[in-house]
Amino acid sequence: MADDIDRAGERIDAEMTARLRVLPVFDIPSLPECISCGEEIPSKRRAIGGVRRCFDCQKHHESSVRYWNHSRR
């Protein structure tokens, strides 16, 4: 007989499964070198797939995009 904890666990599992289905799939290969600075992208970062910038350049890129998107409002 299922109790409230069992039902809550099942609901959480179902919600997580649904959320994982809608995550983007990065099946595009990562670049070996950063398109911004030319440095090698570490293998663990490249394993994500679709990576084009090293961590520092990506962080800088995202902050500049956020700044420009915010300033146009």
Backbone as CSV, one residue per row, in Angstrom:
resi,resn,N_x,N_y,N_z,CA_x,CA_y,CA_z,C_x,C_y,C_z
1,MET,0.834,-1.160,0.000,0.000,0.000,0.000,0.896,1.246,0.000
2,ALA,0.673,2.127,-0.973,1.496,3.326,-1.113,1.061,4.391,-0.117
3,ASP,2.039,5.007,0.499,1.723,6.111,1.399,2.088,7.441,0.729
4,ASP,1.926,8.527,1.446,2.173,9.854,0.875,3.611,10.023,0.397
5,ILE,4.550,9.460,1.126,5.960,9.573,0.747,6.225,8.838,-0.554
6,ASP,5.660,7.645,-0.715,5.824,6.893,-1.957,5.234,7.664,-3.139
7,ARG,4.042,8.213,-2.964,3.396,8.972,-4.038,4.200,10.224,-4.382
8,ALA,4.731,10.888,-3.374,5.555,12.072,-3.625,6.809,11.700,-4.400
9,GLY,7.431,10.595,-4.037,8.614,10.127,-4.750,8.303,9.794,-6.198
10,GLU,7.183,9.157,-6.446,6.774,8.825,-7.814,6.504,10.097,-8.617
11,ARG,5.877,11.079,-7.975,5.587,12.341,-8.656,6.889,13.071,-9.014
12,ILE,7.845,13.059,-8.110,9.146,13.692,-8.371,9.852,12.977,-9.505
13,ASP,9.848,11.646,-9.498,10.481,10.886,-10.580,9.841,11.205,-11.926
14,ALA,8.526,11.280,-11.972,7.824,11.585,-13.217,8.153,12.995,-13.701
15,GLU,8.218,13.947,-12.763,8.539,15.320,-13.131,9.969,15.427,-13.663
16,MET,10.900,14.768,-13.019,12.291,14.795,-13.484,12.422,14.165,-14.865
17,THR,11.734,13.057,-15.099,11.765,12.414,-16.409,11.222,13.356,-17.473
18,ALA,10.128,14.036,-17.176,9.547,14.983,-18.129,10.504,16.145,-18.401
19,ARG,11.161,16.651,-17.384,12.098,17.762,-17.567,13.321,17.336,-18.365
20,LEU,13.811,16.138,-18.127,14.983,15.667,-18.861,14.678,15.468,-20.336
21,ARG,13.445,15.165,-20.671,13.073,14.971,-22.082,13.161,16.263,-22.884
22,VAL,12.958,17.402,-22.251,12.941,18.671,-22.982,14.289,19.395,-22.971
23,LEU,15.288,18.834,-22.321,16.600,19.456,-22.336,17.196,19.386,-23.739
24,PRO,17.955,20.406,-24.126,18.570,20.365,-25.452,19.613,19.254,-25.540
25,VAL,19.725,18.676,-26.703,20.715,17.630,-26.949,21.840,18.255,-27.764
26,PHE,23.033,18.203,-27.241,24.179,18.790,-27.911,24.941,17.702,-28.660
27,ASP,24.420,17.358,-29.835,25.075,16.318,-30.615,26.027,16.915,-31.649
28,ILE,26.213,18.239,-31.604,27.184,18.899,-32.470,28.540,18.791,-31.784
29,PRO,29.570,18.394,-32.504,30.887,18.284,-31.857,31.400,19.643,-31.368
30,SER,32.118,19.613,-30.283,32.746,20.828,-29.753,33.994,21.144,-30.553
31,LEU,34.383,22.404,-30.539,35.622,22.805,-31.195,36.809,22.510,-30.276
32,PRO,37.959,22.186,-30.834,39.129,21.923,-29.986,39.733,23.204,-29.414
33,GLU,39.522,24.346,-30.113,40.071,25.617,-29.657,38.971,26.665,-29.559
34,CYS,39.126,27.571,-28.616,38.172,28.653,-28.381,38.131,29.602,-29.582
35,ILE,36.924,29.957,-30.045,36.802,30.875,-31.181,37.135,32.317,-30.793
36,SER,37.200,32.612,-29.514,37.495,33.975,-29.069,38.978,34.199,-28.805
37,CYS,39.604,33.292,-28.078,41.001,33.520,-27.683,41.981,32.541,-28.332
38,GLY,41.488,31.466,-28.908,42.366,30.500,-29.575,42.984,29.461,-28.663
39,GLU,42.731,29.564,-27.365,43.273,28.578,-26.423,42.545,27.246,-26.567
40,GLU,43.218,26.181,-26.178,42.602,24.855,-26.218,41.465,24.776,-25.204
41,ILE,40.353,24.170,-25.631,39.220,23.952,-24.733,39.457,22.625,-24.025
42,PRO,39.413,22.594,-22.690,39.661,21.349,-21.952,38.708,20.226,-22.388
43,SER,39.215,19.002,-22.361,38.450,17.847,-22.846,37.137,17.647,-22.085
44,LYS,37.130,17.927,-20.783,35.886,17.766,-20.020,34.830,18.751,-20.502
45,ARG,35.231,19.954,-20.863,34.287,20.940,-21.378,33.838,20.544,-22.789
46,ARG,34.756,20.065,-23.612,34.398,19.634,-24.975,33.428,18.472,-24.958
47,ALA,33.477,17.654,-23.909,32.607,16.468,-23.822,31.133,16.840,-23.758
48,ILE,30.821,18.076,-23.366,29.435,18.534,-23.310,28.821,18.507,-24.698
49,GLY,29.598,18.889,-25.697,29.109,18.945,-27.067,28.636,20.341,-27.418
50,GLY,28.947,20.793,-28.614,28.511,22.105,-29.074,29.252,23.274,-28.461
51,VAL,30.347,23.020,-27.763,31.102,24.080,-27.089,31.998,24.780,-28.108
52,ARG,31.956,26.123,-28.096,32.745,26.910,-29.044,33.751,27.821,-28.360
53,ARG,33.574,28.044,-27.044,34.456,28.948,-26.314,34.957,28.279,-25.036
54,CYS,36.134,28.713,-24.572,36.632,28.264,-23.275,35.721,28.859,-22.199
55,PHE,35.867,28.402,-20.987,34.988,28.842,-19.904,35.034,30.353,-19.713
56,ASP,36.237,30.922,-19.633,36.364,32.360,-19.374,35.752,33.191,-20.496
57,CYS,36.010,32.816,-21.752,35.450,33.565,-22.883,33.934,33.408,-22.945
58,GLN,33.425,32.223,-22.623,31.977,32.024,-22.619,31.324,32.881,-21.535
59,LYS,31.960,32.937,-20.374,31.440,33.762,-19.275,31.409,35.229,-19.699
60,HIS,32.481,35.694,-20.317,32.534,37.073,-20.792,31.474,37.319,-21.871
61,HIS,31.337,36.397,-22.793,30.346,36.507,-23.867,28.931,36.611,-23.292
62,GLU,28.601,35.747,-22.355,27.262,35.762,-21.758,27.006,37.053,-20.992
63,SER,28.003,37.565,-20.284,27.790,38.806,-19.544,27.622,39.981,-20.497
64,SER,28.322,40.002,-21.624,28.155,41.100,-22.578,26.813,41.005,-23.292
65,VAL,26.356,39.808,-23.603,25.043,39.640,-24.220,23.962,40.092,-23.252
66,ARG,24.088,39.720,-21.990,23.134,40.127,-20.971,23.105,41.656,-20.839
67,TYR,24.274,42.284,-20.886,24.359,43.735,-20.772,23.644,44.398,-21.953
68,TRP,23.919,43.957,-23.175,23.309,44.574,-24.343,21.816,44.320,-24.406
69,ASN,21.378,43.132,-24.025,19.943,42.847,-24.018,19.222,43.695,-22.975
70,HIS,19.865,43.902,-21.843,19.253,44.697,-20.772,19.219,46.174,-21.132
71,SER,20.253,46.677,-21.796,20.342,48.114,-22.089,19.398,48.535,-23.212
72,ARG,18.903,47.593,-24.001,18.000,47.937,-25.105,16.558,48.076,-24.655
73,ARG,16.246,47.808,-23.429,14.856,47.888,-22.948,14.391,49.297,-22.771
